[in-house]
Amino acid sequence: QVQLVESGGGLVQTGASLRLSCAASGRTFSSYAMGWFRQAPGKEREFVAAISASGGTTYYPDSVKGRFTISRDNAKNTVYLQMNSLKPEDTAVYYCAARRLRSGSSNPDEYNYWGQGTQVTVSS
């Protein structure tokens, strides 16, 4: 069992930066791929970023590529999402997720554990 706790969300203005953190419990963190997803009111959950278990491979959709960076520190059981040049359309609840495989995925159904989410609001 893995428990995930996100932090770092908040209210910022357009163009600002935020760094989200996701702390994981358990001794198997380094064997799990990790992902970040977001969900805005009335919309489906959307893939934001993923990283392989080793941290050597990252995945992004075009909507955030070049602005967001996912990273992980396996010694600290933590995954991060650095978000730069934020836009109002980035407003959503952001969730981290763990997948019991080493490679990341953009499909939320392929993740086994989820955090409770952290709100990110970008004002125009």
Disulfide bonds with the S-S distance in Angstrom:
Cys22-Cys96 1.90
